[in-house]
Amino acid sequence: MTFTVLVPDDLGVRVLSDVEGVRAVKYEVGAPLPPEAAHAEVLVPKFLQSTDPSEFFAQLPKLRLVQLLSAGAERFIGTVPDGVMLSTCRGAHGGSTAEWAIGALLAIYRDFPVFERARQERRWDYHLTETLQDKRVLVVGAGDLGEQFRRRLLPFDASATLVGRTARDGVHGMDELPDLLPDHDAVLVVVPLTDETTGMVDAEFLSRMKDGAILVNAARGPVVDTDALVAELSSGRLRAALDVTDPEPLPSDHPLWTVPGLFLTPHVAGSCTGHAERAYAVVASEVARFARGEEPKNLVRGAY
């Protein structure tokens, strides 16, 4: 039996055509779906696609699986028809995002933005800096990205404490988070965006962080209460590194552009060379499991 899989690009066609039992058919975003859509059982939406995903589903009567190219699934929760599975691309982008988080912490601790401004002004600004060595980083989110970050942090002689929804070996439960916040030099947030995590990093959360600590958000912008963070940064008590914001993109008059103590990038943590190939490697594995009659490993269940 051959399963038809709709993919948004030529790379998807090439990669998935090597999967036994799969016929990959390319579709164009914004154009009518190809005739094969009437029989397609798997849809791979375009990475960071802005189109409402529900527009596709009415045209896919045989759809059984939506396989994402991204690790985040918040745009698809509640829009996938009943009986259709939803699988993420967990494992594809965690390494790149963890790399960004390490780089952001290094940039802040070693004053790289300060030295770059001095270079542009032709000033020899010699001064001591902080170091990532011996720092304790609290990682809120104990999935693939949290583990990838912990592995990359250890060679810098720093330590990571992981917090997940529930406690398990090597991972603290979310109920322990309030007591853990004051004891760490930085807090990396890498949770999925859900009703439960929206606004999780609020004024109370931030108030529990130690003076001078760094908040690193590599999750989604709405996980953080922006006004509460702006207040803490404006006071100089905390610092932050953000790859995501709320709102996003930032309006030109938003206070985050000028607030002190902030390292900001435009949602690029996972956007680097090879990201598409890494994503399709995961997609191919998930689709192969589906074609064999098995459940994909990255299925979104319940509240995500």
BADOFI-246723 format. One line per 10 residues: number of its first residue (from 1); their letters; for each residue x, y, z of C-alpha. Coordinates in pm, 1 decimal, always signed. Layout:
// BADOFI-246723
NUM> a> X/Y/Z | ...
***
This chain:
// BADOFI-246723
1> mtftvlvpdd> +0.0/+0.0/+0.0 | +127.8/+348.5/-88.7 | +45.6/+657.6/+116.1 | +28.7/+1002.8/-44.3 | +209.5/+1276.2/+149.7 | +170.2/+1644.1/+58.2 | +492.5/+1841.4/+105.6 | +560.4/+2213.0/+49.3 | +895.5/+2197.8/-131.9 | +1129.6/+1998.6/-354.3
11> lgvrvlsdve> +1348.3/+1892.9/-62.7 | +1047.8/+1722.2/+95.0 | +976.9/+1539.2/-228.2 | +1336.4/+1415.9/-251.8 | +1364.2/+1303.6/+108.5 | +1024.5/+1139.5/+144.0 | +1045.8/+966.7/-193.6 | +1308.6/+744.5/-33.5 | +1063.4/+628.4/+233.7 | +913.3/+290.6/+153.2
21> gvravkyevg> +541.2/+299.2/+91.2 | +525.5/+677.0/+49.1 | +445.3/+890.4/-252.7 | +547.7/+1253.3/-195.7 | +354.3/+1520.9/-386.2 | +446.5/+1888.3/-378.5 | +185.1/+2157.3/-320.9 | +221.5/+2535.0/-357.4 | +124.6/+2761.1/-67.7 | -149.8/+2998.4/-181.2
31> aplppeaaha> -233.9/+2790.3/-490.6 | -502.5/+2523.3/-534.0 | -400.0/+2186.5/-398.2 | -299.4/+1922.6/-656.0 | -551.0/+1649.8/-752.2 | -360.6/+1402.2/-532.8 | -490.4/+1594.6/-228.2 | -815.3/+1399.1/-256.0 | -623.8/+1085.6/-150.4 | -351.7/+1237.1/+68.7
41> evlvpkflqs> -328.5/+1089.9/+417.0 | -37.0/+1301.7/+541.7 | +16.9/+1679.3/+522.9 | +349.5/+1849.7/+593.2 | +273.5/+2222.2/+643.0 | +535.4/+2472.7/+534.3 | +777.6/+2574.8/+813.1 | +651.7/+2888.0/+995.0 | +365.2/+2903.7/+747.1 | +141.3/+3206.8/+806.3
51> tdpseffaql> -164.6/+3065.6/+629.2 | -450.6/+2946.7/+849.3 | -396.1/+2567.7/+859.8 | -768.4/+2499.8/+874.8 | -794.7/+2614.7/+511.5 | -621.5/+2293.7/+405.5 | -824.2/+2046.7/+602.1 | -1155.5/+2084.3/+418.6 | -972.7/+1985.7/+98.8 | -815.9/+1672.6/+249.4
61> pklrlvqlls> -1093.8/+1419.7/+312.2 | -852.0/+1128.0/+368.3 | -615.6/+1314.7/+602.4 | -488.7/+1109.6/+897.0 | -165.3/+1285.3/+1001.3 | -35.1/+1641.8/+1010.0 | +344.0/+1621.6/+1037.2 | +505.8/+1951.8/+1129.0 | +848.1/+2083.7/+1030.0 | +863.2/+2279.3/+1357.0
71> agaerfigtv> +886.1/+2173.0/+1720.1 | +613.3/+2416.4/+1822.2 | +256.6/+2310.5/+1752.0 | +56.8/+2592.8/+1911.3 | -83.7/+2716.4/+1578.4 | -229.0/+2373.3/+1505.9 | -371.2/+2280.9/+1846.4 | -748.5/+2289.8/+1817.7 | -750.0/+2326.1/+1438.2 | -667.7/+1969.2/+1334.8
81> pdgvmlstcr> -988.7/+1773.9/+1265.8 | -1100.4/+1504.8/+1508.1 | -933.5/+1174.2/+1437.2 | -631.2/+1332.3/+1267.9 | -296.0/+1288.9/+1441.5 | -57.5/+1581.6/+1492.4 | +317.3/+1519.2/+1516.5 | +590.7/+1775.1/+1580.3 | +948.5/+1791.0/+1456.4 | +1096.5/+1753.7/+1803.4
91> gahggstaew> +1465.2/+1671.9/+1776.1 | +1534.8/+1874.9/+1462.9 | +1587.1/+2227.3/+1596.6 | +1681.7/+2173.4/+1960.8 | +2055.2/+2174.7/+1894.1 | +2044.1/+2502.9/+1700.2 | +1827.8/+2673.6/+1961.0 | +2046.4/+2546.5/+2244.1 | +2346.8/+2685.4/+2057.3 | +2172.8/+3024.4/+2037.7
101> aigallaiyr> +2103.6/+3018.5/+2412.7 | +2469.0/+2945.7/+2489.7 | +2575.9/+3224.0/+2254.0 | +2332.5/+3470.1/+2410.7 | +2460.2/+3397.6/+2760.1 | +2821.7/+3431.9/+2643.4 | +2740.7/+3761.1/+2471.1 | +2591.8/+3905.1/+2788.3 | +2845.6/+3770.6/+3036.8 | +3147.0/+3863.0/+2821.4
111> dfpvferarq> +3006.9/+4204.0/+2714.3 | +3033.7/+4131.6/+2341.5 | +2768.3/+4393.1/+2247.3 | +2950.7/+4649.5/+2464.3 | +3283.6/+4578.5/+2295.4 | +3121.7/+4594.1/+1950.6 | +2978.0/+4938.9/+2025.0 | +3319.8/+5048.7/+2143.1 | +3475.8/+4921.4/+1820.6 | +3227.8/+5118.8/+1615.1
121> errwdyhlte> +3317.3/+5427.9/+1819.0 | +3691.2/+5349.2/+1794.7 | +3727.4/+5327.3/+2172.8 | +3963.2/+5080.7/+2343.2 | +3721.8/+4984.9/+2622.6 | +3933.9/+4749.0/+2834.1 | +3744.4/+4616.2/+3136.8 | +3680.4/+4296.0/+3325.4 | +3368.9/+4099.3/+3238.8 | +3163.4/+3825.4/+3393.8
131> tlqdkrvlvv> +3201.6/+3463.5/+3283.3 | +2972.5/+3172.7/+3209.7 | +3199.6/+2953.5/+3421.1 | +3048.2/+2839.1/+3750.9 | +2707.1/+2980.3/+3663.7 | +2391.9/+2787.7/+3757.0 | +2125.3/+2790.6/+3486.2 | +1767.6/+2689.2/+3556.9 | +1609.0/+2532.9/+3245.5 | +1230.1/+2548.0/+3246.5
141> gagdlgeqfr> +1132.2/+2280.3/+2996.8 | +1290.2/+1935.9/+3009.1 | +1230.0/+1812.6/+2654.9 | +1475.5/+1775.8/+2369.2 | +1583.5/+2140.5/+2377.1 | +1641.6/+2141.8/+2752.2 | +1858.0/+1831.5/+2726.4 | +2046.8/+1971.4/+2426.8 | +2120.1/+2288.8/+2622.3 | +2241.0/+2101.6/+2930.4
151> rrllpfdasa> +2479.8/+1895.2/+2718.9 | +2627.1/+2206.6/+2556.9 | +2654.4/+2396.7/+2884.6 | +2868.7/+2142.9/+3069.0 | +3195.0/+2209.7/+2875.1 | +3176.2/+2571.5/+2996.5 | +3207.9/+2449.7/+3356.4 | +2854.5/+2566.7/+3428.3 | +2560.3/+2360.1/+3551.1 | +2198.0/+2320.7/+3446.9
161> tlvgrtardg> +1895.8/+2233.9/+3660.5 | +1602.6/+2100.9/+3457.2 | +1236.5/+2157.8/+3543.5 | +955.5/+1966.6/+3371.2 | +580.7/+1938.1/+3410.7 | +631.9/+1645.2/+3644.8 | +932.2/+1535.1/+3846.7 | +1141.7/+1241.8/+3728.4 | +1499.4/+1124.1/+3750.2 | +1722.2/+1427.7/+3694.1
171> vhgmdelpdl> +1425.4/+1662.7/+3646.7 | +1244.7/+1874.3/+3904.9 | +868.7/+1918.9/+3893.2 | +703.5/+2250.4/+3808.5 | +576.2/+2274.5/+4165.6 | +939.6/+2321.2/+4277.2 | +1001.0/+2613.6/+4042.2 | +929.8/+2901.4/+4285.9 | +1190.1/+2773.3/+4530.8 | +1449.3/+2709.7/+4257.3
181> lpdhdavlvv> +1435.8/+3053.0/+4093.6 | +1629.7/+3248.3/+4361.6 | +1923.4/+3004.7/+4354.0 | +2017.2/+3037.2/+3986.3 | +2215.9/+3290.9/+3786.6 | +2010.8/+3252.1/+3468.1 | +1674.6/+3104.9/+3372.1 | +1623.5/+2954.6/+3026.1 | +1259.5/+2911.5/+2923.7 | +1198.3/+2644.2/+2656.8
191> vpltdettgm> +839.5/+2533.4/+2719.8 | +573.5/+2493.5/+2448.8 | +310.3/+2765.9/+2427.8 | -12.7/+2639.7/+2583.7 | -293.0/+2785.6/+2793.5 | -94.1/+2666.7/+3093.3 | +232.1/+2838.5/+2995.4 | +94.3/+3162.9/+2849.5 | +204.8/+3440.4/+3085.7 | +389.5/+3190.2/+3305.6
201> vdaeflsrmk> +687.3/+3425.2/+3341.9 | +492.8/+3699.4/+3516.9 | +582.7/+3964.8/+3772.9 | +588.5/+3711.9/+4057.1 | +810.4/+3471.7/+3861.5 | +1054.2/+3750.4/+3778.7 | +1053.9/+3883.5/+4135.1 | +1182.3/+3548.4/+4258.5 | +1486.7/+3560.6/+4031.4 | +1806.4/+3674.4/+4202.6
211> dgailvnaar> +1939.3/+4026.6/+4145.9 | +2141.8/+4048.8/+3824.5 | +2006.3/+3720.1/+3688.8 | +1940.5/+3671.3/+3318.1 | +1607.9/+3556.0/+3172.6 | +1654.1/+3373.5/+2840.2 | +1338.2/+3314.0/+2636.8 | +1379.8/+3065.9/+2352.8 | +1019.1/+2944.3/+2374.3 | +745.1/+3175.5/+2247.9
221> gpvvdtdalv> +687.6/+3542.7/+2322.4 | +355.3/+3509.1/+2510.3 | +516.2/+3279.2/+2768.1 | +660.2/+3599.4/+2918.2 | +456.4/+3893.0/+3050.4 | +626.3/+4164.0/+2844.8 | +519.4/+4454.9/+3065.5 | +651.1/+4280.1/+3377.0 | +982.6/+4208.6/+3204.3 | +1016.1/+4567.4/+3079.0
231> aelssgrlra> +964.6/+4689.2/+3436.3 | +1240.4/+4463.2/+3571.1 | +1482.5/+4554.5/+3291.5 | +1410.2/+4925.7/+3328.6 | +1495.8/+4905.3/+3697.4 | +1826.4/+4735.9/+3613.4 | +1759.2/+4448.2/+3852.5 | +1742.3/+4178.8/+3584.1 | +1886.7/+4121.7/+3237.3 | +1739.8/+3923.4/+2949.5
241> aldvtdpepl> +1808.3/+3753.6/+2618.1 | +1506.0/+3718.8/+2390.9 | +1474.0/+3543.7/+2058.0 | +1096.0/+3574.1/+2075.2 | +874.1/+3860.1/+2185.8 | +512.2/+3950.5/+2249.6 | +412.7/+4117.4/+2023.7 | +616.6/+3978.7/+1735.4 | +757.2/+4138.9/+1533.5 | +810.2/+4433.2/+1765.3
251> psdhplwtvp> +656.2/+4766.7/+1666.4 | +919.1/+5035.6/+1612.3 | +806.7/+5228.3/+1921.2 | +808.4/+4932.5/+2161.3 | +1010.6/+4983.3/+2484.5 | +1200.7/+4657.8/+2433.5 | +1405.3/+4833.0/+2162.9 | +1559.5/+5072.4/+2413.3 | +1531.2/+4904.4/+2751.9 | +1871.0/+4841.0/+2918.3
261> glfltphvag> +2016.0/+4497.0/+2980.5 | +1857.9/+4322.8/+2682.4 | +2012.5/+4102.1/+2411.0 | +1753.5/+4067.4/+2134.3 | +1737.5/+3862.4/+1814.3 | +1443.0/+3835.6/+1567.0 | +1326.5/+3473.9/+1619.9 | +1629.3/+3319.7/+1451.6 | +1746.7/+3062.7/+1707.6 | +1651.7/+2771.8/+1484.5
271> sctghaeray> +1706.0/+2951.9/+1153.8 | +2049.2/+2842.7/+1041.5 | +2214.1/+2639.4/+769.4 | +2095.6/+2281.3/+750.7 | +1771.4/+2341.7/+941.3 | +1554.4/+2210.6/+657.4 | +1760.7/+1894.4/+615.4 | +1750.7/+1826.8/+989.2 | +1375.1/+1884.1/+994.5 | +1305.9/+1650.3/+702.8
281> avvasevarf> +1521.5/+1380.5/+860.3 | +1279.9/+1379.7/+1155.0 | +977.8/+1406.0/+924.8 | +1098.3/+1107.3/+720.8 | +1134.0/+899.9/+1036.0 | +787.5/+994.1/+1158.4 | +622.1/+934.1/+821.4 | +802.0/+599.4/+787.5 | +654.7/+491.0/+1121.7 | +310.2/+598.1/+1002.1
291> argeepknlv> +353.5/+403.6/+675.8 | +443.0/+92.7/+877.9 | +122.0/+125.3/+1076.6 | +299.6/+259.6/+1387.8 | +233.6/+579.3/+1582.1 | +476.9/+865.7/+1522.6 | +701.8/+928.7/+1822.3 | +632.2/+1302.6/+1838.8 | +254.3/+1290.5/+1862.2 | +89.5/+1582.8/+2038.2
301> rgay> -141.7/+1449.8/+2304.0 | -399.6/+1627.2/+2512.9 | -292.2/+1970.9/+2629.1 | +49.4/+1941.5/+2461.3
***
